[in-house]
Each structure stands twice: as C-alpha cells, then as structure tokens.
Amino acid sequence: MPRIVLHDAALADGASPALRIGVSLAIEDGRIAWIRPSDAADLTGAEVVDAGGATIVPALVDCHSHLTMPGGSHWIQRGGDPPDALRQVARDNARRLAQAGVLWARDVGSPSAGGVPVSVGVRDEHRGRRGAPYMRVAGTWIGKTGYPDMWVTVDGPGLKDAALGQLDRGTDLVKLYMDAPGGVPDSPFSVDEVRAAVEAVHARGAKVAAHSSHLDGARVAAAAGVDSIEHGMQLDDDVARTMKRNGVTLVSTLSVFASWETFATTTTIERFAAEKGRARTREMKEGAYAAIACARRAGVTIATGSDFGGGSVRAGHLAWEVELLVAAGLEPHEALAAATRSGGALYGVEHAGRLAEGLPADLVLVHGDPLSDPRALWRVWAVYQRGARIA
C-alpha cells in the first residue's frame, strides 16, 4: 500500500483546546507515520489527499450502545425479535457507525438466545472486519428479581455469580442495572454486594458498567468502584467526589432526551409522559444536565454514549451527544475528548480515540472546526480504518 498523505488539513486531537492548522498527516502500513506542518511535509511518492478545509479528528468512541437493536419508538418491542433479525440489525448498525466515523462501540446490553447474549456472536462475526467498528460487549443486563425475562435477574447475594456467568458466556464486560423494579428510587443492591461483583469481575481483567437513573443507585455504584455509571441522571456533589476518588467514569446519554423531543409520531415519550407526567420527564432531563455539571466540577471523566438501540436514538448519531455536552456546559474540546480519548480509556484500548505518530490510523476528516462548532462532527467527509479509507 503506498504512503498516503492527508495534506494541509486542520487537526483536533481531543487533547488540546486549540485547533492546529496547516497540518499534514502520513499513513504507512496502517499507522500514522508522521504529523507535520504542511510546509515541511514530504509528498514524494505519496498518494496525496487534498484535505484543505477539513479537520482530522480521532475515530469516535460510543461507550453506550445496543448494537442488536434498531432504536426508534418501538425499541422495547424489537428486543423480543428473533435472534437472526437482531443479528441483521447489528450488521446494519455496524455499517452506519463506521460511515459516521464511530469506530469503537461498547455494547452494554443485548437480548440472549439459548442463554448466550446475541451481542457475543455479533462481536465475533465483526472481529477484524474492515468497515465495521471494533466492539466490546457486556452481554445481557443483570437486574433485580422482578425485571423482564430477557434479563438476568437476581437478588443481591447472587449478583457476583451472575456477573461471572456473563464473562463465562464470552462477554468483555458486565452491565449491572442499578434501578429497582417499579421505579423505586432506592438501589436494588447494597454496596457490599456490588463491590463483591466488581472485585470478582476485575480479577478476571474485565470491567463493570452500571446503569443508574436514580441518586441512590449512583451512590452505591460509585462507592463500590464500578468502572462507569451509565446515564447518571441524578448525581450530587458527594457522589461525584466518590466517583472521582474511585476512578468511575460518567457515560452521558443526553441525546436520549433530545430524541424523545424530536419524534415525529405518536411515540414512546408520549406514552411515557402520559404514565409518569410531563413534569417528571422534564425533571429527568434537567437532572441529567445538572449531573454533567456536577461531574465536571468534581473532575470526573466524562465519556459519550448515544444509547442507540436501547433507547430511541439511531446508530451513528454520536455527534448529537457531543453537541448536547456543549449545551450542558462543557467546552467543545472537552466534549470532543469525551467522544474520543476519554471514551477510549474506558473502552480499554490504549490507542482508541487517540491520534499520535506510531498509532493505528483510525481517524476521521470532517468539514469545519469541531472546537468552535461541534456540529462539524456530523459533516463526515472521510473515514480511515487501520489506514484504509472506508467512507
């Protein structure tokens, strides 16, 4: 493969608040060979791509996705579709992610078939396949007894064994559901029960993600040392400080609320609002935005998640989450970091969401400056995966 030079672009690496302009980047053997000022770039013998007007960013990381589910207003019903249908949905979603520049996907819950999470087979099918994202999967949700049959449901003493059971079925991480059945705001599990599960999972070299939409669930998850709190719709300063102390990442999913607000038909949110009240819906949204501010004050690492498939958002719309993090008070460079290097750190691969000489050339060119206009991430012009252009 000839050397490729992306010539005279701008660069936003997710680490610096400043945009670098007049930059050229060379790709050789699937890796970034060098990054130089354009007037010092060696173009001899290279395939030169005129990237003027575009910005190079790291490939994006979606830390909260549901690859086997399509999203939309009937996403709950679709979870009960036959496994073959779910696997085809995952293929379609994988293609959409890659086309949007999302090359790292962390699946945090899928239905199972014969006791094996469908997501495990999806990951294995796509492993090493160019044009599909790299995947790590959590398997099936683990919740309190009383949740639907498609979940693994246990009482507290069985939590550790249930978590290890998911790893035994081939998952990369474990997903705990820290909301109690029936909308009760108390945590369904104790700190000791969750900590025992976390320590057992960590001993196997894996991570624990914890869904939480209530304060008490977040408090227990943070104190128990989970790796991430997903959604985190309610946080206070004490919980945020505990998260910071224990190295717990907050995975934001603000775009779920935005998607509810922009449905075009009689929708899940309308049914939800009728049941819970529109005031409660507004309260949840306000709580999620306040949680972002709370986490930022405490210095908690924030990573982006779209919740596509497990909510109403569709695959490939992670740019929406970056926009909304800026609306919630993050600086554009902080929001870009959440979608790249911070997400990559939680994903658990050193080079995920990063740009540097010697690293794999997983990168995206967008039209415009994402450090002044996060909407630029919607305007994907080219996607390179391991040095090959895939979009």
C-alpha positions as CSV (number, residue, x, y, z in Angstrom):
1,M,0.0,0.0,0.0
2,P,1.5,3.4,-0.9
3,R,2.0,6.1,1.7
4,I,-1.0,8.3,2.0
5,V,-0.6,11.9,3.0
6,L,-3.6,13.9,4.2
7,H,-2.3,17.3,3.1
8,D,-2.9,20.8,4.5
9,A,-5.7,20.0,6.9
10,A,-6.5,21.2,10.4
11,L,-6.2,18.8,13.4
12,A,-8.2,18.5,16.6
13,D,-6.8,15.6,18.6
14,G,-9.1,15.6,21.6
15,A,-6.3,16.7,23.9
16,S,-5.6,20.3,23.1
17,P,-8.2,23.1,23.3
18,A,-6.5,24.7,20.2
19,L,-7.0,23.8,16.6
20,R,-3.8,23.1,14.7
21,I,-4.0,24.4,11.2
22,G,-1.8,23.7,8.2
23,V,-1.1,20.1,9.2
24,S,-0.3,17.1,7.1
25,L,-0.5,13.5,8.3
26,A,1.1,10.5,6.6
27,I,-0.2,7.0,6.8
28,E,2.1,4.0,6.2
29,D,1.3,0.3,6.8
30,G,-1.9,1.2,8.6
31,R,-0.3,3.5,11.1
32,I,0.3,7.2,11.4
33,A,3.9,7.7,10.2
34,W,4.2,11.4,11.0
35,I,2.3,14.6,11.7
36,R,4.0,17.7,10.4
37,P,3.4,21.3,9.4
38,S,2.2,21.2,5.8
39,D,5.2,23.3,4.5
40,A,7.5,20.6,5.9
41,A,5.6,17.6,4.6
42,D,7.4,15.2,2.3
43,L,5.0,14.3,-0.5
44,T,7.5,12.4,-2.7
45,G,5.9,9.2,-4.0
46,A,2.8,9.5,-1.8
47,E,-0.8,9.4,-2.6
48,V,-1.7,12.9,-1.7
49,V,-5.2,13.7,-0.5
50,D,-6.0,17.4,-0.6
51,A,-7.6,17.9,2.8
52,G,-7.8,21.6,2.8
53,G,-10.8,22.9,4.7
54,A,-11.2,19.7,6.6
55,T,-10.2,18.8,10.2
56,I,-8.7,15.5,11.2
57,V,-10.1,14.0,14.4
58,P,-9.6,10.6,16.1
59,A,-12.2,8.0,15.3
60,L,-15.1,8.4,17.7
61,V,-16.0,6.1,20.6
62,D,-19.6,5.3,21.5
63,C,-19.4,3.9,25.1
64,H,-23.1,3.2,25.4
65,S,-24.7,1.4,22.5
66,H,-27.0,-1.6,21.8
67,L,-25.9,-3.0,18.5
68,T,-28.6,-5.6,18.2
69,M,-31.5,-3.2,18.5
70,P,-32.7,-0.5,16.0
71,G,-33.9,2.3,18.2
72,G,-37.0,4.3,17.3
73,S,-40.3,4.5,19.1
74,H,-40.7,0.7,19.3
75,W,-37.3,-0.2,20.6
76,I,-38.6,-2.2,23.6
77,Q,-40.7,-4.5,21.4
78,R,-37.8,-5.0,19.0
79,G,-35.8,-6.5,21.8
80,G,-38.0,-9.6,21.5
81,D,-37.4,-10.1,17.8
82,P,-35.8,-13.4,16.7
83,P,-32.0,-13.7,17.1
84,D,-31.5,-13.8,13.3
85,A,-33.3,-10.5,13.0
86,L,-31.3,-9.0,15.8
87,R,-28.1,-10.1,14.2
88,Q,-29.1,-8.4,10.9
89,V,-29.9,-5.2,12.8
90,A,-26.4,-5.3,14.3
91,R,-24.9,-5.6,10.8
92,D,-26.8,-2.6,9.6
93,N,-25.9,-0.7,12.8
94,A,-22.2,-1.6,12.4
95,R,-22.1,-0.2,8.9
96,R,-23.8,3.1,10.0
97,L,-21.4,3.5,12.8
98,A,-18.4,3.1,10.6
99,Q,-19.8,5.5,8.0
100,A,-20.3,8.1,10.7
101,G,-16.7,7.8,11.9
102,V,-17.6,5.8,15.1
103,L,-15.0,3.0,15.0
104,W,-15.3,1.9,18.7
105,A,-18.5,0.6,20.1
106,R,-19.2,-0.6,23.6
107,D,-22.4,-2.7,23.6
108,V,-23.9,-2.5,27.1
109,G,-26.9,-4.9,26.8
110,S,-28.5,-7.3,24.4
111,P,-31.1,-10.0,24.4
112,S,-29.9,-13.6,24.7
113,A,-30.5,-16.7,22.6
114,G,-30.2,-20.0,24.4
115,G,-28.6,-18.3,27.4
116,V,-25.9,-16.7,25.3
117,P,-26.1,-12.9,24.6
118,V,-26.6,-12.2,20.9
119,S,-24.0,-9.5,21.1
120,V,-21.3,-12.1,21.7
121,G,-21.9,-13.6,18.3
122,V,-22.2,-10.1,16.7
123,R,-18.8,-9.2,18.1
124,D,-17.2,-12.4,16.9
125,E,-18.7,-12.0,13.4
126,H,-17.3,-8.5,13.0
127,R,-13.9,-9.0,14.6
128,G,-11.1,-7.9,12.2
129,R,-13.6,-6.8,9.6
130,R,-12.7,-3.6,7.9
131,G,-15.7,-1.3,7.6
132,A,-17.2,-2.2,11.0
133,P,-16.4,-0.8,14.4
134,Y,-14.3,-2.5,17.0
135,M,-16.7,-4.0,19.5
136,R,-16.6,-4.8,23.2
137,V,-19.8,-6.3,24.6
138,A,-21.4,-6.6,28.0
139,G,-23.9,-9.4,27.3
140,T,-27.3,-9.3,28.9
141,W,-28.5,-6.8,31.6
142,I,-28.3,-8.0,35.2
143,G,-31.1,-6.6,37.3
144,K,-33.1,-7.2,40.5
145,T,-35.6,-10.0,40.5
146,G,-38.8,-8.7,39.0
147,Y,-37.5,-7.4,35.7
148,P,-38.4,-8.9,32.3
149,D,-37.4,-12.4,31.3
150,M,-34.9,-11.3,28.7
151,W,-32.7,-10.1,31.6
152,V,-30.7,-12.0,34.1
153,T,-32.5,-11.3,37.3
154,V,-31.1,-12.0,40.8
155,D,-31.3,-10.9,44.3
156,G,-28.2,-9.3,45.9
157,P,-26.4,-12.5,47.1
158,G,-26.5,-13.9,43.6
159,L,-25.0,-10.8,41.9
160,K,-21.4,-11.8,41.9
161,D,-22.1,-15.2,40.4
162,A,-24.5,-13.7,37.8
163,A,-21.7,-11.2,36.8
164,L,-19.1,-14.0,36.4
165,G,-21.7,-16.0,34.5
166,Q,-21.8,-13.4,31.8
167,L,-18.0,-13.5,31.5
168,D,-18.2,-17.3,31.2
169,R,-20.5,-16.8,28.2
170,G,-17.8,-14.8,26.5
171,T,-18.6,-11.1,27.3
172,D,-15.9,-8.5,27.6
173,L,-17.6,-6.6,30.4
174,V,-20.6,-6.8,32.7
175,K,-23.7,-4.5,32.8
176,L,-25.5,-4.0,36.2
177,Y,-28.9,-2.4,36.4
178,M,-28.9,-0.1,39.5
179,D,-32.5,0.9,39.3
180,A,-35.1,-1.1,41.4
181,P,-38.2,-2.5,39.8
182,G,-41.3,-0.4,39.8
183,G,-39.5,3.0,39.7
184,V,-38.5,2.8,43.4
185,P,-35.6,5.3,43.9
186,D,-33.7,3.0,46.3
187,S,-30.7,1.0,45.0
188,P,-31.6,-2.7,44.3
189,F,-28.3,-3.9,45.6
190,S,-26.0,-3.0,48.5
191,V,-22.5,-1.5,48.3
192,D,-21.1,-4.8,49.6
193,E,-23.0,-6.8,47.0
194,V,-21.9,-4.6,44.1
195,R,-18.3,-4.4,45.4
196,A,-18.1,-8.2,45.6
197,A,-19.2,-8.4,41.9
198,V,-16.8,-5.7,40.8
199,E,-13.8,-7.2,42.5
200,A,-14.6,-10.6,41.0
201,V,-15.0,-9.1,37.5
202,H,-11.8,-7.1,37.9
203,A,-9.9,-10.2,38.9
204,R,-10.9,-11.6,35.5
205,G,-9.5,-8.5,33.8
206,A,-12.9,-7.1,32.8
207,K,-14.9,-4.0,33.7
208,V,-18.3,-3.2,35.2
209,A,-20.8,-0.7,33.7
210,A,-23.7,0.3,36.0
211,H,-27.0,1.8,34.7
212,S,-28.3,4.4,37.1
213,S,-31.1,6.9,36.7
214,H,-31.6,7.4,40.5
215,L,-29.3,9.0,43.0
216,D,-29.1,6.1,45.4
217,G,-28.2,3.6,42.6
218,A,-25.4,6.0,41.6
219,R,-24.2,6.4,45.2
220,V,-23.9,2.6,45.7
221,A,-22.3,2.1,42.3
222,A,-19.7,4.8,42.9
223,A,-18.9,3.6,46.4
224,A,-18.5,0.0,45.1
225,G,-16.0,1.1,42.5
226,V,-17.7,0.3,39.2
227,D,-15.8,1.4,36.1
228,S,-18.6,3.5,34.7
229,I,-22.0,4.9,35.6
230,E,-24.2,4.9,32.6
231,H,-26.8,7.8,32.1
232,G,-26.2,9.2,35.7
233,M,-29.4,11.2,35.5
234,Q,-29.1,12.1,39.2
235,L,-25.8,12.9,40.9
236,D,-24.9,15.2,43.7
237,D,-21.5,16.6,44.8
238,D,-20.9,13.8,47.3
239,V,-21.5,11.1,44.7
240,A,-19.4,12.9,42.1
241,R,-16.5,13.2,44.6
242,T,-16.8,9.5,45.2
243,M,-16.7,8.8,41.5
244,K,-13.6,10.9,41.1
245,R,-11.9,9.2,44.1
246,N,-12.7,5.7,42.8
247,G,-12.0,6.4,39.1
248,V,-15.6,6.0,38.0
249,T,-16.4,7.4,34.5
250,L,-19.7,9.1,33.8
251,V,-21.1,8.0,30.4
252,S,-23.5,10.7,29.2
253,T,-26.6,9.8,27.2
254,L,-28.3,13.3,26.8
255,S,-29.3,12.6,23.3
256,V,-32.0,10.2,24.6
257,F,-34.0,13.1,25.8
258,A,-33.4,15.1,22.6
259,S,-34.6,12.1,20.6
260,W,-37.8,11.9,22.7
261,E,-38.4,15.6,22.0
262,T,-38.0,15.2,18.2
263,F,-40.1,12.2,17.5
264,A,-42.5,12.8,14.5
265,T,-45.2,10.3,15.5
266,T,-47.2,9.1,18.5
267,T,-44.2,7.9,20.5
268,T,-42.7,6.2,23.4
269,I,-42.2,9.6,25.1
270,E,-45.8,10.5,24.7
271,R,-46.8,7.2,26.4
272,F,-44.1,7.7,29.0
273,A,-45.4,11.2,29.6
274,A,-48.9,10.1,30.0
275,E,-47.9,7.5,32.5
276,K,-45.3,9.4,34.5
277,G,-46.3,13.0,33.7
278,R,-44.6,15.5,31.6
279,A,-43.2,17.3,34.6
280,R,-41.4,14.1,35.6
281,T,-39.9,13.9,32.0
282,R,-38.6,17.4,32.3
283,E,-37.2,16.7,35.7
284,M,-35.3,13.7,34.3
285,K,-33.8,15.8,31.6
286,E,-32.9,18.7,33.9
287,G,-31.3,16.1,36.3
288,A,-29.2,14.6,33.5
289,Y,-27.9,18.1,32.5
290,A,-27.2,19.0,36.1
291,A,-25.3,15.7,36.6
292,I,-22.9,16.7,33.8
293,A,-22.2,20.0,35.6
294,C,-21.8,18.2,38.9
295,A,-19.3,15.7,37.4
296,R,-17.3,18.4,35.7
297,R,-17.0,20.3,39.0
298,A,-15.6,17.2,40.7
299,G,-13.2,16.4,37.8
300,V,-15.0,13.2,36.9
301,T,-14.0,11.8,33.5
302,I,-17.0,12.0,31.1
303,A,-17.4,9.8,28.1
304,T,-20.0,9.9,25.4
305,G,-22.8,7.3,24.8
306,S,-25.6,7.6,22.3
307,D,-27.8,4.7,23.8
308,F,-28.8,3.9,20.3
309,G,-31.0,0.8,20.1
310,G,-31.6,0.7,23.8
311,G,-33.4,4.0,23.5
312,S,-34.9,5.9,20.7
313,V,-31.6,7.2,19.2
314,R,-30.4,5.6,15.9
315,A,-26.9,4.2,15.2
316,G,-24.3,6.7,14.0
317,H,-25.7,9.8,15.8
318,L,-22.9,10.2,18.4
319,A,-22.2,13.7,17.1
320,W,-25.6,14.7,18.7
321,E,-24.2,13.7,22.1
322,V,-21.2,15.9,21.6
323,E,-23.4,18.9,20.7
324,L,-25.5,18.3,23.8
325,L,-22.5,18.1,26.1
326,V,-21.5,21.5,24.9
327,A,-25.1,22.7,25.6
328,A,-24.7,21.2,29.1
329,G,-21.7,23.4,29.8
330,L,-18.6,21.5,28.5
331,E,-16.1,23.4,26.3
332,P,-16.1,22.0,22.8
333,H,-12.6,20.5,23.3
334,E,-13.9,18.7,26.4
335,A,-16.9,17.3,24.6
336,L,-14.6,16.1,21.8
337,A,-12.3,14.4,24.3
338,A,-15.4,12.7,25.8
339,A,-16.1,11.2,22.4
340,T,-12.5,10.2,21.7
341,R,-9.7,9.7,24.2
342,S,-11.9,9.6,27.3
343,G,-14.2,7.1,25.7
344,G,-11.2,5.1,24.5
345,A,-9.7,4.9,28.0
346,L,-13.0,3.5,29.3
347,Y,-13.2,1.1,26.3
348,G,-9.8,-0.2,27.5
349,V,-7.6,0.1,24.4
350,E,-4.7,2.5,24.7
351,H,-4.9,3.9,21.2
352,A,-8.7,4.1,21.0
353,G,-9.8,7.7,20.3
354,R,-6.3,9.0,20.0
355,L,-4.0,10.5,17.3
356,A,-0.3,10.3,17.5
357,E,2.7,9.1,15.5
358,G,3.0,5.4,15.5
359,L,-0.6,4.7,16.5
360,P,-3.0,2.9,14.2
361,A,-4.5,5.3,11.6
362,D,-8.2,5.2,12.8
363,L,-9.3,8.7,12.0
364,V,-12.0,10.9,10.5
365,L,-12.0,14.0,8.4
366,V,-14.9,16.4,9.0
367,H,-15.8,19.6,7.3
368,G,-15.3,22.5,9.7
369,D,-13.8,23.1,13.1
370,P,-15.3,20.9,15.9
371,L,-13.5,23.1,18.5
372,S,-15.7,26.0,17.6
373,D,-18.7,24.2,16.2
374,P,-19.4,20.7,17.5
375,R,-21.9,20.2,14.6
376,A,-18.9,19.7,12.4
377,L,-18.8,16.1,13.6
378,W,-22.0,15.5,11.6
379,R,-20.2,16.5,8.4
380,V,-18.0,13.5,7.9
381,W,-16.1,13.6,4.7
382,A,-13.7,10.6,5.0
383,V,-13.1,7.8,7.4
384,Y,-9.9,5.8,7.6
385,Q,-9.7,2.5,9.5
386,R,-6.2,1.0,10.0
387,G,-5.1,3.3,7.2
388,A,-7.6,2.2,4.6
389,R,-10.4,4.6,3.5
390,I,-13.8,3.1,4.3
391,A,-16.0,6.1,3.8
